[in-house]
Amino acid sequence: MTDAALIDQLGIPHRATAAYRMLFAMGFAALPLARQGLRHTNATVRYRCCKFLDHYLVPDVLPDLVALLDDPHPRVRVATLHALACDRCKEGACRPEEGNLLPKALRILKEDRAPHVRAMAIEVVGQYAHTNLVAEAALVESRSHDPSPMVRKKAGWYAPGGTIHRRTAPRPARVKRS
């Protein structure tokens, strides 16, 4: 099977699972294919390539993922935000720079029409809540004023005083006693 055919099969419901397993079995070697799939005309292919990149993210792919935050399909935007925010799924450690990601995540949190997309944007914005006053203020604003109860609840977790905000707070340096 050609590389293009493998990527195309990610968009065919009865072939997608097998194609995704083949891609996943290739590991980091499949990065060029997944990167190509991010530009596919089929939103399901773009979604599945984002899911793959959630596990195999490298710095070269970050600009492609950040560009997908403007994708017309909410499902793709959610998968993209997750791939950029989640550390649990990753094989390696790769983080986008705050200056490249935070402004787009803030815009999504404030303006996206889909509540589940705004809810996922909270995870990205929440990464910067301890170091960036704009991120902190956006979380507080969402906690108080977002039209979706789901988004308000999740923003409360990441805003100052929330459970995730407390859990992710930087620990004070320990002083050694002689």
N, C-alpha and C positions, 0 to 999 in steps of 0.2 A: 504494500500500500504506500502511495506517495505521501509526503508530508502534508501537502495541500488537502488530500483526501481525508487524512486523519483529522485535521482541523475542521473540515466541513462536516465530518460525522458527529462532531460535538453538538451540532445543531439539529441532528435527526433523532427524534425521541427514542426510537427503538435501537439505535446504534450508539447513543451518547455515552452510556455507562461503560461499554467496552472500550470506546475511544478514549474516554477519560482515564481508565485504568492503564491503557497503553502509554498515554502521555505521562501519567504518574510514575509508571515503572521506569521510564527513561530518566527521571529525576532532573538534575540540572542540565543535562544534555538536551532536554526539551524546551529550554528557555527561548531559543530563537523561534520555535513553532508557536509557543504561547504568546510571545511578543507579536508575532504576525497575526495571531487570532484576536488580539486586542483591537485590530482595525477591520475586522470582518464585518460584513454587512448584516449578518444575523446577530441579534442581541443575545440570543442564548449562547452562541459561540463566545462572544465577548465575556459574558457572565462566567462561563465555565473556565475560560482562560484566567480570569481574575481569581477564581477559586484555586486554580493550580498555583498561581503566583503567590497566593497567600502562604503557601508552603515553601516555595522556592523563589524568594525574592532576592534580587541582587541590585546594587546601586544603579547599574545601567538601565534598568527597567523602570525606575522610579518616575522619570519624566513622562513615560507613556501612561503609567497609572494615574498620575496627577492629572493628565489631560483627560482621562476618562471620567473625571468628576463632573464633567459637563455633558456626559452621555444623555441622550433623550430618554432612556429607559431607567426607571427607578431601581429595578432589580440590579442592573449593572452598577449604578452609583453606590448602592448598598454594599455589593461585593467588593467594589474598589475601596470604599472607606474601610471595610473590615480588613482587607489585605494591607492597607496602610497603617492600621491601628493595632492589630493583634500580634502579640509576640508569642503566644502559646503555640501557634500552628507552625512557626517557622523552623526550617532546618538550619538557617544561618541568622545572623544578627544584621539587620539592615533597616535603617530609619531614614525617612526623608528629612530634609532640613526644614526647620520651623518656617523660615521665610518663604519656602516654596509651597508648603502645605497649609499652614494655619490660616492665611487669608481666604483660601478657597473653602476650607472647612467652616470658617466663620460665616461666609456668605451662604453656604448651604444651610447651616443651622438657622440662619435668620430668614432665608428666602425660599427654600425648597418647598414645593407644594405637597410633597409626600411626607407624611409624619414618620414613616419608618426610615426614610432617608435622613431626616433631621435627627432622629433618635440615634442612628449610627454615627452621625457627625459629632454627636456629644462625646463619643469615645475618642475621637481624634482631638477635639478641642480640650477634652479633659486631660490629655497627656501634658498639656502646657499650663494647666491651672495653677500650678505651684510656682511657676516662673514668669508668667505673662499676665499682667493685669487686664489686658483686653480679653484674653481667654476666660479669665475668672469672671469678669463682668458679663460676658456673653452667657455663661452658664447660669449665673444668677438671674439674668433677664429671662432666659428660657424657662428656668424653674418657676418663675412668677407669672409669665405672660404668654407662653406658647399656647396656641389653641388646643393642642392635643394633650389629654391627661397623661398618656404614655410618655410623651416627650418631657412634660413637666416633672414626672416622677423620676425619669432617668437623669435629667439635668440635676435634680436634687441629690442624687448619689454622688455626682462628680463635682458639684459646687461646694464651696467652703462649708464645713460642718457635716457634709454628707458622708456616708459610709465609705465609699471608694476614695473620696478626697482624703479622709483621715488615714485610710490604709496605705495610700500611696505617698503620703507626706514624707519628705526627706527626714531622715533620722538625724538628730543632733550628734555632732562628733563627740566621741567618748574621750574624756580626759584620763590619761594614765597617771596613776598615783605611784610615786616612788616609795 
